Amino acid sequence: MNEHIVMKQAEESESDFLVYTGTFCGYCTAAKRLLTSKGLSFDEINFDHEDHDLRSQVVELTGHRTVPVIFDNREETLVFVGGFDELSRYLKS
């Protein structure tokens, strides 16, 4: 069930990445800057501006409790990347 919500948001997105963020999050800002610097597009979904249940569903799906929560949406299958540190390593490979 939780996967359905993320998959729906990814399908509705025409961007390279789907980035779940929080307000006043330095790592979220860094992740968005990194994606922009690489010429990659992203859709941002701020947990603070969405239904409170969305965050708990994304945590349940990924096990990732902090923001940002980043997914690569460039392939046919959505790929969970992780947070900012994982994104940095992911984009270097």
Secondary structure by P-SEA (a helix, b strand, c coil): caaaaaaaaaaaccccbbbbbbcccaaaaaaaaaaaaacbbbbbbbccccccaaaaaaaaacccccccbbbbccccbbbbbccaaaaaaaaac
